[in-house]
Amino acid sequence: MTQKKGLVHIYTGDGKGKTSAALGLTMRATGWGWKVLFVQFFKRENDPAGEKNIIRTCLKDVELLRGDMKHPMFQKEKLPQEKVKEEVQALFEYAKKRLEKKPFDMVVFDEIMSAVNGGYLSLEEVIELVETKPPSLEMVLTGRNAPPELVMRADYVTEMLKIKHPFDEGIKARKGVEF
């Protein structure tokens, strides 16, 4: 179901909904028979997540890749930066190999901005990914603080703006809403 021209989407900002928007687009695409690679940085395979459950049980045309490490800001114990970087790099390289091996119509790199902003992936390697993607591949990049260099290269850029969030009042992430 390859499109003639694949475009680049960015969902960024400090508001809720970046991953949800990427999942909505993924569901729409699979509804039309598209094959999707959905890569989640900083969301561990063993952690509970509604999106993981629905992808694995209902969306047969979506391949989900998750790493084995939470974002350092959510870790109780501090991990060496180099260990985090190795994990992120390994997932990124594996995702690129999957894209070379199997024809996908869309790829989502969820929380890739966190990987760039944390210094775990270089901005240059993500720019290269965008600039060398197959012409028909639709690409979605999510995460806070999208660098201007990526925004400039994207076709769609949506910023989620937080006006108010329960987390600010001490309410923790809730199953079914935030994960």
C-alpha positions as CSV (number, residue, x, y, z in Angstrom):
1,M,0.0,0.0,0.0
2,T,3.0,2.3,-0.7
3,Q,2.2,6.0,-1.2
4,K,3.7,8.0,-3.9
5,K,5.4,10.5,-1.5
6,G,5.9,9.9,2.2
7,L,5.9,12.9,4.4
8,V,7.5,13.7,7.8
9,H,5.4,14.5,10.8
10,I,6.5,15.9,14.2
11,Y,4.4,15.9,17.3
12,T,6.2,18.0,20.0
13,G,5.5,20.3,22.9
14,D,5.0,19.9,26.6
15,G,1.3,18.9,26.4
16,K,-0.2,15.4,26.5
17,G,-1.0,13.7,23.3
18,K,2.1,13.2,21.2
19,T,2.2,9.4,21.4
20,S,-1.6,9.3,21.3
21,A,-1.5,11.3,18.0
22,A,1.1,8.9,16.6
23,L,-1.0,5.9,17.6
24,G,-4.1,7.5,16.0
25,L,-2.3,8.0,12.7
26,T,-0.9,4.4,13.0
27,M,-4.5,3.0,13.4
28,R,-5.7,5.1,10.4
29,A,-2.8,3.8,8.3
30,T,-3.3,0.2,9.2
31,G,-7.0,0.6,8.5
32,W,-5.9,1.1,4.9
33,G,-3.6,-1.9,4.9
34,W,-0.3,0.0,5.6
35,K,2.6,-1.8,7.3
36,V,3.9,0.3,10.2
37,L,7.1,0.1,12.3
38,F,6.5,1.7,15.7
39,V,9.6,2.3,17.7
40,Q,9.4,3.4,21.3
41,F,12.4,4.9,23.1
42,F,12.4,4.9,26.9
43,K,9.4,2.7,27.1
44,R,10.5,-0.8,28.3
45,E,9.2,-4.0,26.9
46,N,8.2,-5.3,30.3
47,D,6.4,-2.1,31.4
48,P,2.6,-2.0,31.3
49,A,1.2,0.1,28.5
50,G,-2.2,0.2,26.8
51,E,-0.7,1.0,23.5
52,K,1.6,-2.0,23.7
53,N,-1.4,-4.2,24.5
54,I,-3.5,-3.0,21.6
55,I,-0.7,-3.1,19.1
56,R,0.3,-6.6,20.0
57,T,-3.2,-8.0,20.1
58,C,-5.2,-6.1,17.5
59,L,-2.9,-4.4,15.0
60,K,-1.3,-7.2,13.0
61,D,0.3,-4.8,10.5
62,V,2.3,-3.0,13.2
63,E,5.7,-4.2,14.4
64,L,6.4,-2.7,17.8
65,L,10.0,-2.3,19.0
66,R,10.7,-1.2,22.6
67,G,13.9,-1.0,24.5
68,D,14.9,-2.1,27.9
69,M,15.5,1.2,29.6
70,K,13.3,4.0,31.0
71,H,14.3,7.6,30.6
72,P,16.9,8.4,33.2
73,M,14.6,11.1,34.8
74,F,12.2,8.3,35.7
75,Q,14.8,5.9,37.1
76,K,15.2,5.5,40.8
77,E,18.8,4.5,40.5
78,K,21.1,6.7,38.4
79,L,22.5,4.8,35.4
80,P,25.7,5.8,33.7
81,Q,25.0,8.0,30.7
82,E,27.1,5.7,28.5
83,K,24.8,2.7,29.3
84,V,21.7,4.7,28.4
85,K,23.3,5.9,25.2
86,E,24.3,2.3,24.2
87,E,20.7,1.1,24.8
88,V,19.2,4.0,22.7
89,Q,21.8,3.6,20.0
90,A,21.1,-0.2,19.8
91,L,17.4,0.3,19.4
92,F,17.9,3.0,16.8
93,E,20.3,0.9,14.8
94,Y,18.0,-2.2,15.0
95,A,15.0,0.0,13.8
96,K,17.0,1.2,10.8
97,K,17.9,-2.4,9.9
98,R,14.2,-3.4,10.1
99,L,13.4,-0.6,7.7
100,E,16.0,-1.8,5.3
101,K,14.9,-5.4,5.6
102,K,11.1,-5.1,5.3
103,P,9.1,-2.6,3.3
104,F,7.1,-0.5,5.7
105,D,4.7,2.3,4.6
106,M,5.1,4.2,7.9
107,V,7.6,4.4,10.8
108,V,7.0,6.1,14.1
109,F,10.0,7.0,16.3
110,D,8.2,7.7,19.6
111,E,10.2,9.9,22.1
112,I,13.1,10.3,19.6
113,M,13.3,14.0,20.6
114,S,14.1,12.9,24.2
115,A,16.9,10.7,22.8
116,V,18.3,13.7,20.9
117,N,17.9,16.2,23.6
118,G,19.4,13.9,26.2
119,G,22.5,13.4,24.0
120,Y,21.8,9.7,23.5
121,L,21.3,10.1,19.7
122,S,23.0,12.9,17.7
123,L,20.9,15.4,15.9
124,E,23.0,14.8,12.8
125,E,22.1,11.1,12.7
126,V,18.4,11.8,13.1
127,I,18.6,14.5,10.3
128,E,20.3,11.9,8.1
129,L,17.5,9.4,8.9
130,V,14.9,12.0,7.7
131,E,16.9,13.0,4.7
132,T,17.7,9.5,3.5
133,K,14.3,7.8,4.2
134,P,12.8,6.0,1.2
135,P,10.7,8.5,-0.7
136,S,7.4,6.6,-0.1
137,L,7.9,6.1,3.7
138,E,5.7,8.2,6.0
139,M,7.8,9.1,9.1
140,V,6.5,10.3,12.5
141,L,8.8,11.7,15.1
142,T,7.6,12.5,18.6
143,G,8.8,14.1,21.8
144,R,9.3,17.4,23.6
145,N,11.5,20.2,22.3
146,A,11.9,19.3,18.7
147,P,15.1,20.9,17.4
148,P,14.5,23.6,14.8
149,E,16.7,21.7,12.4
150,L,14.2,18.8,12.4
151,V,11.1,21.1,12.4
152,M,12.5,22.8,9.3
153,R,12.7,19.4,7.5
154,A,9.2,18.2,8.5
155,D,6.1,18.5,6.4
156,Y,3.7,18.5,9.4
157,V,4.6,20.0,12.8
158,T,2.1,19.9,15.6
159,E,2.9,21.3,19.0
160,M,0.9,20.1,22.0
161,L,0.6,23.0,24.4
162,K,0.1,22.2,28.1
163,I,-2.4,24.6,29.6
164,K,-3.2,22.4,32.7
165,H,-2.2,18.9,33.7
166,P,-3.1,16.8,36.7
167,F,0.5,15.9,37.2
168,D,1.1,19.5,38.4
169,E,-1.3,18.8,41.2
170,G,0.5,15.6,42.3
171,I,-1.8,13.1,40.4
172,K,0.3,10.3,39.1
173,A,0.0,8.7,35.6
174,R,-3.1,6.7,35.3
175,K,-3.6,3.4,33.5
176,G,-5.7,3.8,30.4
177,V,-5.1,7.6,30.2
178,E,-1.4,8.2,30.4
179,F,-0.2,4.7,29.8
